[in-house]
Amino acid sequence: MLNIQAIPAFNDNYIWFIEDTDTRHVVIVDPGDATPVIKAIEQQQLIPSALLITHHHHDHIDGINQLVELYDIPVYGPKIATIPSVTPPLTANDTLIIDSTFPAITILDISGHSAVHIAFLFENKLFCGDTLFGAGCGRLLGGTAEQLFHSLQKIAQLPTDTKVYCAHEYTQANLRFAQAVEPDNSDIQQRILDTDTLRQHGWPSLPSTLKLELATNPFLRCDQPTVIQATEFFSGKYLSSTIEVFTELRLWKDRF
């Protein structure tokens, strides 16, 4: 049986632990800081098996060297020179087998936030780094709007019960923007209430589900008349395709 928990880091990062509860082995996703990882491992008496890396930004990789030195574990991530110790690099549609205790993991190319960005998918769980957030998506920090749009569309085709494990606690802020785009969307209104309750208790707003994202995340709703109309009003021009809507919506969020 797998147990997944969020390990807080920095101001709003989550480092994900994927633990096999029978063996106490744990796989660690995007360790930007080694200190909370080591503390959690020692407190819970876990046995590290591997590191999974979605992309090269410092808040996802800065803990790698210390963890590899301490635990001598493999690092699985995309082929980027600035990610240390990756062996072997992963590309889209690869299948990753860590060991017999963990299910096979499918690798997805979800570039856009950065020029190279992958996701890890197994069972109904998606670890998507900074591509898809709760009610939002990543900024363009090296990739293009077209890349990010197509990556989000790829995610949108997954089963709706897919659980979304992203790397930042941005949901409340993203929902404020989503409400500005679709003020009459009752699903967004309800999610604001539910998320506020979670955060008031100090609990993560994640994982979400793809079903919830499709109902409340404007970046997955660029084909909806309400989103199109609001984005055209913001941009002051007619938008002839969903990718144009997405591009202008991302610019709107940048300035929000």
C-alpha positions in Angstrom: 0.0 0.0 0.0 1.2 3.5 -0.9 1.0 6.5 1.4 1.6 9.9 -0.1 2.4 12.9 2.0 3.4 16.5 1.4 6.6 17.7 3.0 6.5 21.6 3.2 9.6 23.4 2.1 10.5 27.1 1.6 7.4 29.4 1.7 5.0 27.3 -0.4 6.7 24.3 -1.9 5.7 20.7 -1.4 8.2 17.9 -1.6 6.2 14.7 -2.1 6.9 11.4 -0.3 5.6 8.2 -1.9 6.0 5.5 0.7 5.4 1.8 0.5 3.9 1.2 3.9 4.9 -2.5 3.9 8.6 -1.9 3.4 8.9 1.7 4.6 10.7 2.5 1.4 10.1 6.1 0.1 10.5 7.8 -3.2 11.0 11.6 -3.0 9.7 14.0 -5.6 11.4 17.4 -6.3 13.6 17.8 -3.2 14.5 21.5 -3.4 15.7 21.4 0.2 17.3 18.4 1.8 16.7 19.5 5.4 13.0 18.8 5.8 13.4 15.6 3.8 16.1 14.3 6.1 14.1 15.3 9.2 10.9 13.5 7.9 12.9 10.4 7.0 14.5 10.2 10.4 11.3 10.9 12.3 9.3 8.3 10.4 12.2 5.8 10.1 11.8 5.6 6.3 14.3 4.1 3.8 14.9 6.3 0.7 14.8 4.5 -2.6 15.0 7.2 -5.3 14.6 10.9 -6.2 12.1 11.9 -9.0 12.8 15.3 -10.6 10.3 17.1 -12.8 12.4 20.0 -14.0 15.6 22.0 -13.2 14.5 25.0 -11.2 16.4 25.4 -8.0 13.5 24.9 -5.6 13.1 21.4 -7.1 16.7 20.3 -7.2 18.9 22.0 -4.6 18.6 19.1 -2.1 19.7 16.5 -4.6 23.5 16.4 -3.9 23.1 16.2 -0.1 20.5 13.4 -0.3 22.5 11.4 -2.8 25.6 11.7 -0.7 23.8 10.7 2.4 21.6 7.8 1.1 23.4 6.8 -2.2 20.1 6.6 -4.2 19.4 7.1 -7.9 18.1 10.3 -9.4 15.5 10.1 -12.2 14.7 13.2 -14.2 14.8 14.8 -17.6 18.0 15.3 -19.6 19.3 18.7 -18.4 22.9 19.4 -17.5 22.0 21.4 -14.5 20.2 18.5 -12.7 22.9 16.6 -10.9 23.3 12.9 -10.8 20.5 11.9 -13.2 21.0 8.3 -14.3 19.5 7.6 -16.7 17.7 10.7 -18.1 14.0 10.2 -18.9 12.0 11.2 -21.9 8.3 11.1 -22.9 6.6 7.6 -22.9 9.5 6.0 -21.0 8.4 3.5 -18.3 10.3 3.8 -15.1 10.7 0.8 -12.8 12.3 1.8 -9.5 12.0 -1.6 -7.8 9.6 -4.3 -7.1 7.8 -2.4 -4.3 6.6 0.5 -6.5 4.3 0.4 -9.5 5.6 1.2 -13.0 5.7 4.9 -13.7 4.9 6.4 -17.1 6.8 9.6 -18.1 4.9 12.4 -19.7 6.4 15.4 -21.5 4.7 18.5 -20.1 7.0 21.3 -21.1 6.0 24.9 -21.1 6.7 26.2 -17.7 10.3 25.4 -18.4 11.7 24.3 -21.8 12.1 20.7 -20.5 9.6 19.4 -17.9 8.3 15.9 -17.3 5.6 14.4 -15.1 5.4 11.0 -13.3 2.1 9.1 -13.7 1.2 5.9 -12.0 -2.1 4.3 -11.1 -4.3 7.5 -10.9 -1.6 9.8 -9.5 0.1 12.6 -11.5 3.2 14.3 -10.1 3.3 17.4 -12.4 5.8 19.8 -10.8 5.0 23.4 -11.8 2.9 22.7 -15.0 -0.6 22.4 -13.5 -1.4 23.9 -10.2 -4.5 23.9 -8.1 -6.8 26.2 -10.2 -3.8 27.5 -12.1 -0.7 26.7 -14.2 2.9 27.6 -14.2 4.4 30.8 -15.5 6.4 30.8 -18.7 10.0 30.5 -17.4 11.9 29.0 -20.4 9.1 27.4 -22.3 6.4 28.8 -24.6 2.7 29.4 -24.3 2.1 26.9 -27.1 4.1 24.2 -25.3 2.3 24.8 -22.0 -1.1 24.8 -23.7 -0.5 21.5 -25.3 0.9 20.0 -22.1 -2.2 21.0 -20.2 -4.4 19.6 -23.0 -2.5 16.3 -22.6 -3.2 16.3 -18.9 -6.8 17.1 -19.5 -7.2 13.9 -21.5 -6.3 11.7 -18.5 -9.1 10.0 -16.5 -11.1 12.5 -14.4 -10.3 10.7 -11.2 -6.6 11.4 -11.6 -5.2 12.9 -8.5 -3.0 16.0 -9.2 0.1 16.4 -7.0 1.7 19.7 -7.9 4.7 21.4 -6.2 3.3 24.6 -4.7 0.5 25.8 -2.4 -0.9 28.4 -4.8 -4.5 27.3 -4.8 -6.1 30.2 -2.9 -4.4 32.8 -5.0 -5.2 31.0 -8.2 -8.9 30.7 -7.2 -9.0 34.5 -6.8 -8.0 34.8 -10.4 -10.4 32.0 -11.5 -13.2 33.9 -9.8 -12.3 37.1 -11.6 -12.5 35.2 -14.9 -15.7 33.3 -14.1 -17.5 35.2 -11.3 -20.7 33.1 -11.7 -19.0 29.7 -11.7 -20.5 28.0 -8.7 -17.8 25.3 -8.7 -15.2 27.9 -8.2 -17.2 29.5 -5.4 -17.5 26.2 -3.6 -13.8 25.4 -4.1 -12.9 28.7 -2.5 -14.8 27.8 0.6 -13.4 24.3 0.7 -9.8 25.4 0.2 -10.1 28.2 2.8 -11.3 25.5 5.3 -8.4 23.3 4.5 -5.8 26.1 4.8 -7.3 27.4 8.1 -6.6 24.0 9.6 -3.1 24.0 8.2 -3.8 21.2 5.7 -2.6 21.2 2.1 -5.2 22.0 -0.6 -3.6 19.2 -2.6 -3.9 16.8 -4.2 -6.8 17.9 -6.3 -8.5 15.8 -8.9 -8.6 16.4 -12.6 -12.4 16.5 -12.4 -12.1 19.5 -10.0 -9.5 21.2 -12.2 -11.7 20.8 -15.3 -14.5 22.5 -13.4 -12.6 25.3 -11.8 -9.2 25.9 -13.5 -9.5 28.6 -16.2 -6.4 27.3 -18.0 -8.2 24.1 -18.7 -11.4 25.9 -19.7 -10.2 28.0 -22.6 -12.9 26.5 -24.8 -15.7 27.7 -22.5 -17.7 30.8 -23.6 -17.4 32.5 -20.2 -13.6 32.2 -20.3 -13.4 33.3 -23.9 -15.6 36.3 -23.3 -13.7 37.4 -20.2 -10.3 37.0 -21.8 -11.4 38.9 -24.9 -12.6 41.7 -22.7 -9.3 41.8 -20.9 -7.2 41.7 -24.1 -9.4 44.0 -26.0 -9.4 41.8 -29.1 -11.1 38.9 -30.8 -9.5 35.6 -30.1 -10.0 33.1 -32.8 -8.6 29.9 -31.1 -8.3 28.3 -27.7 -4.5 28.7 -27.8 -4.9 32.4 -28.3 -7.3 32.5 -25.4 -4.8 30.5 -23.3 -1.9 32.9 -24.3 -3.9 36.0 -23.3 -5.2 34.3 -20.2 -1.7 33.6 -19.0 -0.7 37.2 -19.7 -3.7 38.3 -17.6 -2.7 36.1 -14.7 0.8 37.5 -14.9 -0.6 41.0 -14.3 -3.3 40.0 -11.9 
